[in-house]
């Protein structure tokens, strides 16, 4: 157990607390009144379809929307009790990389193709630490070894194009953890990787979380990915949290129809043979147009009733005080999953 874990184990007071976070781009409401918390050493998976507000949430936490004049961020993002939303750009530059780090989807767009890998990691260490050049060189090699780069002493002088996709993502992880951040945000870190490499990266993130005691927020559209590293899951739809709770409980007994639909679409060796996997009918609402009145999921839900014309609150349900559901009829999804074969969905 690391020193960080000894002082602040998972389940202690929140490392980060997001309160009523909203992100708006002009008339488009990308994130709508989102709240969650994360303890040091804990893993949180944020799941949902493309356009539901996952990445906008991550970028708001990192303060990366500040350069967009169209963007307005409201609410609070408390890191160790300090509200990052009110921090200046100069103050946020000291936070990024040092206290919070982020791994993006495509390492090729983040790594400088003209600089050696070691140089790019060294720049991060020079910015946030007082290490000497010799110590930075040693630390850089240690980081590459930590994330599983073979022959780190030689590969430290290689360029990004000389690495495979999986190895480039490992380099991005090395960059992110270079200054021992308290919180690591991974935004779709396995999207462009093959299944075997995906599993390797996920196991690496899970191992680093345990070894360093950092908090981890994993953003993905794939429930199978979340199962590997998350203690809790937050399901987003149309910019809102529709369900959150412990990973095991959500997998066993999803309470919201949308969560049940996503889980039903995961292939399983026990699944009966079907022409194609089940799917949720329709498409998510575009954030650029008006949301449906009442429950945002109502146009796609097979369980909807007249009451769903009114927006449901996010409340605790029978699964425990930490299990929240935004549905007037929580639990109905497990009795009648909101999934249809694709052909039937298209005909509806």
N, C-alpha and C positions, 0 to 999 in steps of 0.2 A: 504494500500500500504506500502511495506517495505521501509526501508531507502535506500536500494540498488536500488529499482525501482525509488524512487524519484530522486536520483542523476543521474541514467543512465537508462532511460526507453527504452523499446524495440523500435528499429528503430533508435537509436542513433549510435554513432561511433561503429565500430565492436569490440566486445569482443575478438573474434578469427577470423583470416583471413588466409585461406589456399591458397597459391599461387603456382600453377604449381607443385603440389605434385606428385611425382612418387615413387613407391615402387617396387623394383626388387629383386627377389630371384634367384640369378644366372642368367640363361637365361630367367626366367619367369618374365614377366612384369605384376604385379598384379594390380597396379594403374598407370594410364597413364595421366599425365599432368592435374591433378584435381585441380580446384579452386572453392572456395566458401567462404562465410563469415557468421557470426552469431552475432547478437547484444545481449546484456544482456537482459534477460527476454523473448527472442524469442525462438520458437521451430522449429527445422529443422528435417524433416524426410528424411532419405537416404534409397531408395528403390531399390530392384533388386533381381534377382535370385541368388542362391548359386554360389559362385565363381566369382562374378562380381567385387569384391574388396572392399566391404563395411567394413568388419571387419579389413582388412588390413589397410584401411584408419584410422579407429578408433585407432588401435594399434600404427600406426605411429604418430598420434597426441599425444598419451600418452607416446611415446618413449619406447614402449615395444618390439620393434624389435632389440634393441641395443645388446642383448645377442646372436643374430643369426649372425654368421660370413658370411652367404650367403647373408644376406639382405643389400641392399643399398637404402637409402632414400635420395631423392633430392628434391629441392624446399624449400618453406618456410612455417612454421606454426607459425604465429604471435599471441601471447597471450598478449593483452594489449601492442602491439607493440614490444614485445620481441620474437625473433625467437627461438622456442623450439628445432628445428633441430640441432642448434649449441650448445645447452646446454650440459654440462657434465652429467654423470650419477648421481653424487652427487647433482648437481643443480636440476635435474629432480625429484629426490627423495623428494625434498622440494615442488615441484610443484604438484606432484601426491597426491591426497587426500586433499590437502589444497586448490589449485586453480582449479584443474581438477580432477574429480572422474569418475569412470566407473562401470557400472553394467554389469555383464557377463550373458551368457545364463543359465548356470547351477549352482545354488548356492551351490549344494553339492560338486562341485569340488573347490569352492572358500572358503567355510567355513571349519575351522578345526574341525573335528568330535570329537576330544579329549578335546576341550576347550568349556567352557560355552559361550553362546552368549554375555553376559555382558562383559566377559573378552576380547573377540575379539574386541568389540566396544571400550572398555577402552584403548586397545593398540593403536588404531588409534588416540584417543584423547591425549594420553600421548606423542605420537610422534610429533604431530603438534600443541599442545597447552601447555600453562603453568598452566593448571588447577590443583588444588589439588586433592587428591584421593577422598575426599568427594564430591567435585564439579563434578568430572568425573562420580561418581556413580549417582548423580542427573541428569546430562546431558544424561547419557545412558538410564535411565528410561524415560526421556522426549522424546528421539528419538524413543524409542519403542512405546510410546503412540502416537507420531506424525504420525507414519506410520501405525497405526491401529492394533497393537498387543494387544490383550485383556489381562487384568491383568498384566501389564508390570512389576510391582514390584516383582511378583512371577516368571514370565517367563524370567526375566533377568538372572536367575540362571539355565535355561534349556540348554540342549545340542541340536545341530542342528537336530539330528534324532527325537527329540521330537516335531518337528514342521512339519506341512503339507508343500507341495510344495509352495503354495501361501504364507504361513507365512514365509518360508525361504527366498522367494524373497523379502518380506517386510523387513526382517532383513538385506538383502544385500543393500536395499535402505537406511536403517538407517545407515549402515556403510558408504555408499557413501556420504551422506549429513552431516555426523557427524561434519565436520569442516567447514560447510557452504561454499562449493565450488562455484565458479562463473560459472562453466560449468560442466554439468553432461552428460556423454555419456552412453546411454543405448543400449547395443548390444543384440538384440533379447530377451528382458527381459520376454516375455510371451510365448516363444516357447513351453515349456513343460507343460503349464497350461491349464486347461479346459476353455471353453468360458466364463463362469461366472467369474472365477478368473482373466482371462485376462482383462476383463472390469474393475474389481476392481483395478488392478494394474495400468492400463492406467489412470483411473480417479485419482488415488493417485499421479501419476507423474504429471498430468496436474495441480492438486491442489497445489502440492509442488512448481511447477514452478511459479504459480501466487503468492503464499504466500511468497516465498523467493526471487523472482526476478532473479533466476539463468537462464542461457541459457541451453537449452536441445537439444541434438542431439539424435534422436531415429533411430536406425538401424533395418530394418526389410525387409522381403520379402512380407509383407501383406499390401496392400493399405488400407484395412479396419482399421488396427491398426493405421496407420499414420493419418487418418482422425480425430482421437480423440484428438491428442495432437499437431499437427504440424501447424505452420503458413505458412511454405513454404515446398516444396518437391523438392528433388534432385533425379532423376532417373539415376541409373548407369547400364551400360552394357559393358561387356568386359573391365572393368577397367576405363571407361570413363563416364563422364556426358553426357547423351544424351538429357535430358530435365530438366529444373528447373524453378520454378515459384511459385506463390501463390497457396495454396492448393485448394481453390475453383475453380480457373481458370483451373488448371490441371484436376480436376475431371469433370468439365463441358465441356471443349474443349481441350482434349489432342492433342498436335501438332506432336508428334513423333509416328510412327507406333508401336514401342515397348511399349510405355506408354499406347496407346489405347488397345493393346492386353492384358496387365496386368489388366487394368480396366474392360475389357469385361469378364474376367475370374472370377470376383467377383460375388457370388450368390446374387440374388435380389428377393424380393417378387413379383416384377413386371415382372420378366423374364418369357418369354413363356416357357412352359414345353418342355424340350429337354432330350434325353437319357442321355447325359452328358454335362458338362459345355464346352463352347468353349475353345480352347487352341491355343497357338502360335506353329506353326509347327517347327519341328527340335529341336535342342538343342543349347545352347550357346557354343561358341568356348572355347576349353580348353586353359587356360593361358599357359600351358606347350608346346603348339604347335604354329606354325605361325598363326597370325591373318589373316582373309580374307583381300584381297586387297581392298582398298577403304573403304566404310562404313562397319563397323564390323557387322552390323545387316543385310547386304544385302542378305546373303544366306537364311535367314528366312523370308524375307520381300516380300509380295505379290504386293507391290507397286513400286518395284525397277525398275529403268530405266538405260540406258547406262551411264548416268552421275554419277551413284552411284559407278562406278569403281574408282572414285576419292574420297578421304576422305573428307566428308563435315566438315566445320568449325562449332564451337559453336557460334551462333549469336543471337542477339535479333530478335524477330519476331513481328508480328502485335499485339500480345496480351499485349504488354507493354515493357518498358525498362528492367524490371526485369524478363521477361520470355525468357529463352534461349532454343534454340533447335539445335541439331546437325543432321540436315536433309536437303537434297537439295529441298525437297518438303513439307515443314511444313504445317500442316493443312489438308493434303490429308487423314490422318489417320481417321479423324472424318467423312469423306465422305465414306470411304471404310475401316472399321476396319480390322486390320491384325489378324483376328481370324478365325479359322476353327473348325468344330466339330472334336473331336479326331480321329474318324475313317478316315475322309478325310485327316487329317494331316499325319497320319501314311502311307496313300497310296501315298502321294505326294513325 
